[in-house]
Amino acid sequence: MVRIINLGLPKTGTTTLGVALQRAGLSVADFKLRRGSCPDKAIAGSYVARQLYDGYFGSGDPLEHLGALDALSEISVLNPKLCLWPQTDFGLIEAIRSRYPELRFVASWRDPDETAHSILRWSDLGTRRLPEGNIPGLPAGYGETRLQRAQWVAQHYAFLRRIFAGDPRFLEYDTADPEAPNKLSDFLGLELPWWGKANENRSLKAPGSA
């Protein structure tokens, strides 16, 4: 049964969170349901976002097909054939909140300007996929500049803060905060034996204006 969902955006430490939860003994899906590790072979090879929406628009339960997992560390997908961002969808989030009162939501956060720069340096995410996609809060034709990406990032977290205001089931944490693993551990009631940097962008390209 899914009990932890990260609503953070890509390049905010989502992979680090996934690895930390895996090393704590949880079954975790990070963006894609990998064929070698997905406990439910019926959905292996699919995307987390696809399964969330299939459940949401099928039975009304976004987690209907994901019950074999403990945690979802990144839930969006953006490629030439699929553009799905469940972490921006109020209706889908509310459907989960109402059905699973014990589930905990977290939001991995990173400085929006740093996130915008990291997005640019990660494959073609900032140069093609984001500007050509039609993403909630970032319509097609926007996202080419660092300022546009940073604004989109900042407003996503403003959205989360608004809808989860006062909800003890939600934790936003700064990935650069040395206390982040302790805060997560206390919030989740789970010992995290590892915390580091996974899927780190090692590009040496200096920050630019994009």
NORNORQUI-V677616 format. One record per pair of residues at least 12 apart in sequence whose C-alpha atoms are under 6 Angstrom apart, sorted by the first residue. I is the first residue (numbers start at 0). J is the second residue. If there is no record, write none. Layout:
[[I/J] [I/J]]
//
This chain:
[[0/66] [0/67] [0/68] [0/69] [1/66] [1/68] [1/69] [1/70] [2/69] [2/70] [2/102] [2/103] [3/70] [3/102] [3/103] [3/104] [4/70] [4/71] [4/104] [5/72] [5/104] [5/105] [5/106] [6/86] [6/106] [7/106] [7/107] [11/107] [11/108] [11/109] [13/72] [13/73] [14/197] [15/196] [15/197] [17/72] [19/193] [19/194] [23/191] [25/69] [26/68] [26/69] [27/69] [27/70] [27/71] [28/71] [29/72] [29/73] [30/47] [30/73] [30/74] [31/46] [31/47] [32/44] [32/45] [32/46] [47/74] [48/74] [48/75] [103/168] [104/169] [105/169] [105/170] [105/171] [106/171] [107/172] [108/172] [108/173] [108/174] [109/173] [109/174] [111/149] [111/152] [111/153] [112/149] [115/145] [115/148] [115/149] [129/142] [130/142] [130/143] [144/209] [145/209]]
//
